[in-house]
Amino acid sequence: MNDVLSDNKRNWPRIFALFYLLIAGIAAWQTVEHTDAATHYFDQILNDANAQSLTRLNFQHPIIGAFISPSIQQYLGLSSSHKLSPQLETEISHLTQSLKQEASIAAWWSWFLFSLSLIYIVAVITIHSDFRTRSVLFALTSVSTIFFVVGIAAPAMIIVTIPNVTSISLTFVLQHEMRSIISVIVGLFSSGHWVIGILITTFSIITPFAKTSLTLVAITTKSPSVNLKITKFLHTIGKWAMADVFVAAVFLACFALTSLQATKAIPCRGLYYFAGYCLLSMVTSLLLANLNFTDDNKPPKLTKQLGVAVIGGLFWLVLSFIVIAGIYTFEKHPVPAAPVELNNSQLNLPAHHWQKISLSVPQPGTLTIELRITRGNPVDVALIPADQLSNVEQANGVIQAENLLQASVTAFRAAQTRVYTHTGQIDKGDFFLVLQDTTFGILSAPSSDVQIHAYLAH
């Protein structure tokens, strides 16, 4: 009976380890994937904000804009195609919604990974009623490895320089960098800085990987001499491992750059995971250096095991921390809900006629209307409250352009368009999407085929 219990005691940590590595690997991949997507949308928003600032400059100061806009546009790497300010506002609003959605998904995957890691470590400690066992060290090493992968792959820092030219009311993003540790290393090698690139690769990638591999060997080996040699070697290379120095330097740079008025540094998820890896790695090395295991899964003799009260308190502390972190994540990053479909249809609009499409908005949110003319003439587009239709439509069925302009929602106006994508905040209520074909002449098509897609995001 005791042998069966002993076998179960040895097998459960292995099962937990396999389960953790499988689920945590998926969570880590999702965290990095959605964090990268969020930073990509952030980059697009900054580029559109620059284009919007130049558009505003050309409108407010046409003479000055004619001289300096081409140089600024070339320096910032903006596209030569000009977009109107309403189009840029719509695009920025749409990108912002996508950014929030990707950031929320990444935050919840990160919370799940962090919670899973805590539960895994506490569960292994509970099985042995002691934190000084090979299984606990293996759990700490596994968690630190997952954190290390996320830390070097996910963006670690965003640095943005936003000067303000008060004389002409021009604010633009002069420079922005979104860097992960891997991207920094790749950038150093691609720019020819081989020496610095090799040093950072050695101290931030190769050395942590070697420490993790040797720690796993030391944990799994039953030879005291091998354990002692590896422990001494890890203690030696630990003096040269610059992971903790690197994180400290990045934090200092963050606070230093934040103090500048035009430059802002934003720490990202990768930096926190890399810092978490550094802490776990130091704890694991400390335990390994001070303990010498000669028998698998057995702590040193003459040690007192953890009592039920201590383990219960540890579980309560971890559970409380997970709940608090979940509440914080929910407040900062609400769970993204699926958009509400309001209309997804096709219609045929005769030339020199108009049609209305009913849109019932069930709750306040962000309304997006996408319209495309697949065949025919360009159309005028307007969104009006349902109770304003009687003020727009005359008794003979014709609508007045001036009345339509006054009654329409500003963010959703467009004239003579074939491709239309507008996004804006909307209140709960009933609305009409009005399409009007105002073309004349023998060269205009007799009718137009229109595709409409309208949806509401929270």
Buried (B, 14 or more C-beta within 10 A) or exposed (E): EEEEEEEEEBEBBEEBBEEBBEBBEEBBBBBBBBBBBBBBBBBBBBBBBBBBBBBBBBEEBEEBBEEBBEEBBEEBEBEEEBBEEBBBBBBBBBBBBBBBBBBBBBBBBBBBBBBBBBBBBBBBBBBBBBBBBBBBBBBBBBBBBBBBBBBBBBBBBBBBBBBEEEEEEBBBBBEBBBBBBBBBBBEBBEEEEEEEBBEBBBBBBEBBEBBBEBBBEBBEBEEEEEBEBBBEBBEEBBEEBBBBEBBEEBBEEBEEBBEEEEBBBBBBBBBBBBBBBBEBBBBBBEBBEEBEBEEEBEBBEEEEEBEEEEBEEBBEEBBEEBEEBBEEBBEEBEEBEEBBEBBEEEEEBBBEBBBBBEBEBEEEBBBBBBBBBEEBBBBBBBBBBBEBBEBBBEEEEEBEEEBBBEBBBEBBBBEEBBEBBBBBEBEEBEBBBBBBBBBEEEEBBEBBBBEBBBBBBB
